[in-house]
Amino acid sequence: MNRTKLFILALAGIFAVSCATDNVDGSESAIVDAAMLKKFVNTSNDAVKGELIIYVDEATAEQLEGAEVATRSGVTAFDEVLMEIGAENLKPVFNLKVNAERKRERGMHRWYAVSISEDADLDVAAKTLAELNVVERVQFAKRVVAPKSQPVEIDSYAATRAAELPFNDPLLVEQWHYNNDGTVDFPNAKAGADVNLFDAWELTTGRPDVIVAVVDEGVCYEHEDLNANMLVNEAERNGQPGVDDDENGYVDDIYGYNFVNRGAITWTRTGDSGHGTHVAGTVAAVNNNGKGGAGVAGGSGNGDGVRLISCQIISGATAASTTATAEAIEYATDRGACVLQNSWGFEAGAVSNDKSFETGQTSVEVEAFRYFMETQNHPNLEGGIIIFAAGNDGKAVAGYPAAWNKLIAVSAIAPDGNPTYYTCFDRGCNVSAPGGEYFVRNNYTVDYGCVVSTLPGNKYARMQGTSMACPHVSGIAALAISYAADNGIVMTLPELKDIIVSSVTGFGTFSGTKVNYGGGVINLSTYTNKMGTGLIDAYRVLMAVRGTTCIPVPLNQSVIIDIANYIGDGNSQIKMLKSDISEEVVEKLGITDCKFMGSKLIMTCTKPGSALVTLKYVAGGNTVGGGQITGGMEAQQEFALIVRPGVKVDEGTGSPLNPGGWL
């Protein structure tokens, strides 16, 4: 058994025995042991060798800040213990060169990383530190799980643009995950199994004052389809190499920082897969530049995309430890990010629940997350939003940190609108997005159902994973903030999170089976009601920001929509007036047989899509008053019609049953 586990169990046993006796001499010892037990944030299972994290009291933190020697605090007992465990270095986890006063108020200056020999016994060193009164918490450092997705490079593609596409990026036609017309080469591909992005782009494509931090492998900032949307630290770019020109504690952090190797962003080390670059491209590859593919919030080609910053926590085969990951999140906050994109984490099930992850809200990574969430870096969002990939372990629980209820965890679907074989689902999963999926045909692997994005070296590739689903949601969050800014709307963090998880197309009931890439068979019914709230819809997100009610409409089916259900509490007394639905909307949605009867709108839509319409009605009575007529008032309200395949309709009334759902 792990020595820390033995030690903690021993402490618990001593505490229980002491409480069960009247031995006065042992009472003080029991109190001390119980207090020591509470000091441990976690155990040493899979811990990083040679590193411990401690949280010291205020007085010791003040003395350490003024210490001239890294392993000397001026507190005799503390210094003796550091010598005893062979401490080679003692440094603060968080950077006090930026926002120092605010960080001190939060107690962030009290977190320290202790470096010892990798041959030293971590459990013994941790126990020795925990015995000190000045040490309030002891945490073992862990390494994040490096993403396992492997890219399939796109060798060639036509440098032409389909006339019906909104931008001239040649690979946009293959990015089914933005606009799926059902023709993608994937078994049972379903039109509408996408994030409904094209209609959202008619409202906003992003803003350069919205910053998204990509916590991942290094982002290839030189890429032809990313460079223009990278956040640039001008002080460092125009300064002297090897010098911390902006005095923020990081040398030459022009496009971000490498927290694994402590220096410049890298993407060519042995073991690098291009994962961070691929993720970044989905968030904000430059749109309408005639190159490669498009990004969710990549702008319109006029320099108006959101900005990306690379916070590298994976380099080659090495993943950052807890301390470096916490520092990367802090760095993203201090550089102005308001969206934190995370396609990494720990194996599903490695952390049992939120309490274990938080440990009384005192673990160093939780402190970093809270610092990000409680910092307002954009005037139109009060706080910062954190998006995580749910994990690729195929388990009925998301991995942590994704599963933590303060964050948004994203599960993955394939082009058929069904869950992917690898996605985590159920507990801790909040919403779904396209993650893509390989399949096998005639013993050959087919990758057209995967997500298309950027790869280092001005390349492009297809990849699959919840890692690929996550940046769709991060990009949509960035669009929501951009749209709010365009319209002078200020959102709180809870409001934005609610908008994202509620602006979805529901899945309804999954049925049947599916052969997974590895050759096994999965029962799709297992996933029913377990893929979060549904498939995120970018257009609906923007409508929610706008405050416009969305009405779901089935494709190629006559539907009776009772507008009274969408006004007030759903029991309003109104009569519809003939409303002018523009020819543009009629053409876009293929509207036929449009009629107004009582409070109802009867129509058939033959084309999938979304559109705004203004519908008029009489408020109070059946006739509009005026002149010699006493009657009701003419009123009107804006609605968004969302035409998607699979919207369920009540067979008796012909009305939509709910805001979505695959049949």
N, C-alpha and C positions, 0 to 999 in steps of 0.2 A: 504493500500500500504506500502511496505517496507520503513522504515524511511530514509535509504540511498538514495533510489530512489527519495523520496520527496525532500530531501536535494539537490540532483544533479539537479532535475528538477527546483527547486527554483533558484539555481545558474544560470542555463541556461536562465530562465525567466528574472532574474535581468540583466544578460548580454545583452539580446536582447533589453530590454526596455532602458537600459542605452545607447546603441548604437543608438537608434532611437531618442534620445533627444539631445539638445544642453546644457544640464545642466553640467556646468564645475565642479561643486562640486561632481557630481556623477561619473565622468569619472575615477577617481582613484579607486573608489570602484568596478566599472565594470571590470577593469583590474585585480584587486585582486581576484574577484570572478571567472573570467575566468581561471586564473592561478590555483586557488584551484581546479576547476573542472577537470583540466588536471592531477592533482596529483593522482586521484583515478584510480587504475589499474582495479578494478572490483567492484561489489556490495556485499552486505552482504547476499544475498540469499544463503541459505544452508551453511553459513559460520560456521567454528569451533568456539565454544564459548571460550572466554577467551584468544584469540590469535589474534594479528595483526602483519603484516609485514611492515616495513618501509625501505625506502632508504634515507639515510641522506647525507648531503654534505661532501666534503672531509675533511674540518677542524674538523667537529664534529666526523667523523669516527676516525680521529687520536686521538682526545681527549678520545673517548670511549675506544680505545685500551689500553690506559694508565691508565684508571680509576680503582680505587681500589674497589669501590662499584658498583655492577652490575647495579643499577638504578640511577647512578649519572655520568653525562658526564663532568661536569665542565662548561657547557653552562647554564647560569642561567635560561633563558626562557625555555629551553628544560627540565631541571630538574624540574622546577615548573609544567610543563604540565605532566610530568611523575608522579609526586605526585598527581596532580589533578585527573588523571584517575585511580589512585591506582595501578600503575605498580608494579608487584611483582617480575619481572625479565626482564632483557634486555640482550640478548645474540646475537652474530653474527650468521647468518644462515650458513655461509660457514666457513670451517676449515682452519685457517691460519698457522697451524703447518706443513702443507705440501704445497709446491709450493707457498709460501706466496708472493714472488715478482711478479710472473706471475698473481696471483689473484688480487693483488693490481693494477696492470697495467690495468686489465679488470674492475676494480671498484667493484669486488665481496666483498671486505671488507666493503662496505658501506651498505650492506643488514643486517638488524637486526630484530629479532623476539621479540615482546613485549608481555609479559604475564600479563594478568589482571584477575580479578575475573570473574568466569563464569557467575555470576549474573549481571555483569556490562553491560551497553548498548553499544554494539559494534559500532553502528552508531555514537553515541555521542563521544565516545573515538576516533574514526577515524577522525571525523570532528575536534576535538580539536587538534589532532596531525597534521592534514593537514594545519591548520592555521599557523603553525610554518614555518618560512623561511628556517630553516635548514633541514626540512623534504621535500624531493623532490617527493617521491612516497609513497602512502599508499595502501596496498593490504590486502584483507581479505583472510584468510587461508581457503581452502576447503579440504574435504577428498576425496580420490580417491574411485571409485566404486569397491568394492571387487568382484572378479569373482564368478559367480554363478554355474559353472560347478560342477557336483557331480560325483565322480568316481564309477564305477562298478568293484569291485575286481575280479580278475581272480583267482578262487579257486585252480585250478590245471592245469598243462600242461605237455606235454610229454618232458622228458629231453633228447630228441634226436634231431638230425640235419638232415634236408633234404639234400641229397647229392648235389643238384643243388644250394644251398644257399652259399653265400660267407663266412659266419661266422657261428660259432657253437652255437650262442645264441638261445635257444630253442623256444623263442617266436617270433623270426624273421619271421617265416613262417606265423604268424598272423599279421604282420605289413604291411598290404596291401598298406598303404600310402607311403611306400618306393618302392614297386614293385608289382603292381596290375595285376594279371593274369586273372582277371574276375571271379574267383571262390569264392570270399568272399561272405559270406551269407548276401546279401543285394539285394533288388529288382533292377533288371537291372544293376547289377555291370558291369562296363566297363573296360576291359583290357587297361592299359595305363593311367588310372586316378590315377596318382601317381606322385612323384617328380623325377622319373628316377634315383634313387640313386645307384643301383647296378653297373651300368657302371661307374658312377662317382667315386665309391670306387676303381676301378681299377687304378685310377690316383692319388688319395690322400684320406686319411681317417682322416686327421687333423694333427696338430702339437701342442705340449705342450706350445710353446711360443705364441700361439693365445689364448687370454683370453676373455671369454664371461661372462658378468655380468647378472645374472638373477634377475631382479627387480620384486618382486612377494612375495608370501608367503615364509616362510623360506624353504630352500632346506635341506632335510635330508642328511647331509654329511656322516652319518654313513652307508648309504645304500650300500649293497654289489655290486651294479651295478653303483654306483656313486663315491664312496670314492676315488678310484684311479685317477679319473679325476677332483678332487677338487683342486683348487689353495690353497696352504697351506702357511700361514704366519709363517714361521719357528721361527722368533724371539718371537712371542707370544706362539707358541706351546712349545718351549723349555724354556720359561721364567717362571715367577712366576704368579700364578693365582691372579687375582684382580689388576694386575699392567700393566700399559701401557708400555710394554717392548720396543717396537719400537718407542715410543714417537710420534705416529701419531694422537693422540687425541682419540683413541678408545681402550678400555681395552678388552683384550682377544679376539680380532677379528681374530681368527685363520682361519675360513673358510668364513668370511664375517661378517656382523653386522646386528643387529635387531634395526631398526630405529623407531619402534613403542614403544617397551619396554625399549629401550636404554641398550642393553646388548647382551647376547648370542643369537644365532639363535635358534628359537623354531619351533616346528611343531606338538605339541600335545595339544595345548590349545583348549578349547571348541569352536567349530566353524571352526577349521582348516579342510580343505578338502584334503590336500595333493597336492593342485594345483601347488605350486612352485616346488615340487619334480617331479611331472608329466611333467611339462614344461622342467625342467632341463634334464630329461631322454631323451626327444626327441632331445634336442641339443647334448648331449654327454654322454649317458649311455655307459659304457665300452663295447666295441665290442670284440667278439671272446674270451670271458672268460667263456663260458659254462653256463652263468647265465642269466635268464630273457630275455630281449629284447636288441635291439641295438640302438645306438644313431647316428644321422646324421653325427656328427663329432667326434665319440667316439673312433677313432683309430682302429688299427688292432689287438690289444691284446698284443702289445709290448711296452706299456707305452707311446704311441704316439698320444693319443687323445688330443683334445683341453682342456683347463682348465676352470673350472666353479668357479664363486664366487657368494655367496648369498648376495643380498642386500634386506633385508626383509622390506617391507612396509605394509604388511598385517599380522596381528597376531590374530588368533581366529576370533572374530566378529569385531575387530577393524582395521580400515585402517588408514594409516599415513595421516597427514595433508600435505599441500603444502610445508611447511618448511622442514619437514622430508623427503619428496620425493625428493626435490631439493638437500638435503644433501646426499641422497642415490646415486643420479646420480653423484654428485661431488666425492663421495667416490669411486665409480666404476672407475672413471677417474683416480683418484690418485693411485689406486691399479693396474693400467696398462691394464684395459679392452679396447679392440678395437671394440667389438660388444656389444651393449646394447639391451638385450632381454626384451620386455615389453608386458605382457598380462594383462594389466589393463588400466584404463582410466576413463573418465567421460561419462555420458549417452549421446548417440548420440543426437545432437540438443541442448545440454545444452550450448554449445558455438557456436555462429552463424557463424563465419568466421575466417580466419587467422588473420585479423587485430584485432579482439576482443581477440584472444588468445595471440597475441604478445603484444598488447597495446603499440605500439611504441618500441617494442623489449626491454621492461623494466620490464616485470614480472619476478619474481624470478625463476620460473621453466624454462622459456625460457633461462635465463642466464645460468642455469645448463646444459641444452641441448647444448647450443652453446659452453660451456666450453668442453663438451665431444667431440662434432664434430670437434672442432678446436685443439684437442690434438692428437699428433701422438704417440701412444703407441706401434706401431709395425712398424719396418723399411720398410715393404712392403705395408703399407697403410698410406697415408698422411691424417690423421684424424681418426675419429671414426664413425662407422655406427650405426644408431638407427633403430630398427625394432619394430613395434607396431601391436597388434591385432586390427582389424578394429572395433570390437564390436559385441555383440550378440543381439542387439535390433531389428534386421530385418528391419532397416530403410534404405532409399536411401541416406544415408550419413554416413560416419564414425564418431565415437566419437573422441573428442580431448583428448589427444594430437595427436592421430593417424592421424587425418585428416590434420594436419599441413603439408604444402607442402615441408618441409625440411626433413621429416621422410618418412619411407616406411610403409604403412598400408596394412595389409594382410587380405583378405576375405577368406571364407572357402567353400570348395566343399566336396561332399560326394563320396562314392565309385562308384556311377553311373556317375561321371564326371559332375554332375549338381550342382548348388548352394545349400547349405544347407538352411533349412527353417528359421534358426535363423540369418544368416549372415547379417551384414551391407554390403551395396554395393553402386555402383555409386559414388557420389561425395566424394573425399578424399581417395578413395580406389585405390591402385596402382597395386597390383598383388594378385594372389590367390594361395592357397596351401590346402592340405587335412586337414580338421578340424574334419571330422567324423560326424556320425549322427545315432541316435537311430531310430528304426522303430517298429511298432506294428504288430504282427502276431497272429491271434486267441486270441486277448485280452492280449497277453503277450508282454512285451518289449524285443526287441532283440538288443544286443549291439555290435554285431560283426562288424558293420560298423563304430565303433568309433576308436579312436587312442589309440594304446597300448603303455604304458610307465610305469615308476616307480612310486611307492607310498611308503610313510614312513613305516618303519617296515619290510624292505626287501620284500615288497609286490609289486604287479603289478596290473594295472587296465586299464580299457578303459574309456575314457572321450571324450566329444564332445565340440566344441567351436572354435571361432576364436582364442581363447587362445591356442588351440592345433595346429592350422594352423601356427601361428606366429613363434614358435620355429623351424619349418621346414626351414623357410627362414633364421632365425638367424644361424642355423647350416650350411646351404648352404653358407651363407656369410663367416662363419668361414672356410669352405672348400676352398672358393675362395682365401682367404688371405693365407691359408696354401699352396695352389698350386702356388700362385704367389711367395711365399718365396722359395718353392722348385725349381723354375725356374728363380730366380733372377729378377723377375718383380716387379716394384714399381707402385702402382695404386694411383691415387688421389681419394678422397671421391666421387666426382661427377662421375668419371669413374666407380667405383664399383656400385654405385646406378644405373647408366645406364645399366650396365651389368645385374644386377639382374632383373630389370623390362623389359628388352628386351629379355632375354633368357627364352622364354616361349613357350608353345603350346597354340595357340589361341583357343577360344571356338567356334567361329562361331556363329550361331543362335541357341538360346535355343527355344524349342517348347514343347507343351503339358502341362500337369499339374502334380502335385506331392502332395501326402497326407503327411502333416507334422506330427511330433511326437505328437502334441497336438490334432490331429484329423481334423484340417482345411486343406484347399486345396490352394496351391499357383500356380499361373500362371507363368510358367518358362520363357515365352517370356518377362516378365517384366525385366529380368536380362540381356537380350541381350545387348552386348557392355557396360555392367556396372559392370563387375567383374575385373576391372583393365585391364592390358595388356593381361592377360592370366594365365595359370597354370605354375608355375615355374618349370624349368627343370634343375636339378643339373648338369647333364652332359653338357648341353648347356652353363651353367654358366662357367664351367671350360674351355670349348672350347673358349669362349669369352675372358677369361683371357689369354689363350694360343695364341689367335689371329687366330684361325682356323675357316674357314667358315663352317657352318652347312647346310646340304641339307636335307630337309624333304622328306621322302619316305612313301607312303601308304603301309599298310599291305595287303598282298594277292591280289595285283593288279599290272598289268604290267604298268610301268611308263616310260615315255620318259623324261630324264633330259638333258636339254641343258646346258652343262657346261659353255658355253660362257656367260650365264646369271650371272654366279658367279665369273667372272674374270673382273677386271677393272670396267667400268661403265655399264657392261651388254651388250655391243655392240661389244665386241672384235671379231676379226677374227682368229679363231683357227680351227685345225682339231685334233680330238682325235686320240691318238695312243693306241694300245692294251696295257692295263696296267695289271700288275700282282696283282690281288686281292687275298690275302692269303687264303689258305684253311680254316684257323681259322675263318676269317671273313665270308667266304662263308657259313660255318657251323653255325656260331653264328646267322646270319641274314637269313639263309635259302635261299640264293640267287640262283635263277634259270634263265635261258634264258638271260644271260648277254652278251650284244653285244655293239660294238662301231661303230657308223655310223656318219661320218662328225664331227660335234661338239657335238654330242649327245651320251649319255649313256642310253641304254635300258635295263631294268632289272625288275625282280619280287622278292620281299622279302617276305618270308612266316613266318618269326619269328620276333616279336617285339624286339627292342634293338637298340644299338648304336655302331658304330665302326669307327675307323680311316682308311682311304684309301688314297693312293697317286696315283693321276691320271696324266698321261702323255699326252702331246699334242704338236703339231707343232705350233710354234709362227712365223707366216709369211709364207704363202704358204701352199701347200698340202703335201710337201715332206721334209724330213729332209736333209739338205745339208751335204756334205762331200765327199772327194775323187773327182771324176769327176762330181759330182752333185752339182749344185748351188741351194740351197733351204733354208728352214727356220731352226730355232734353236729348238732343242728338249728342252722342258721345262716341269716342273711338279709342282703340288701344292697339299698340303694336305687338305683333306676335311673330315668332320665328317658326316657319314650317320646316320640319326635319323629316325628309322622305328617305326611309331606309328599308331595305328588304328585311322581312322578319318581324316588323312591328305587329304585335298581336291585336286582333280585333274581336270584340264580342260578337259572336255569331247571331245573337238575338237582336242587338241594337245596331250593329255595324259601327260601333264607336271604338276608338283605341282603348285598350285595357290599361295600359301603363306607358311610361315614357320610353319603352323599348322592349327588346327581347327577341332572340332568334327563335324562329318557329322550328 
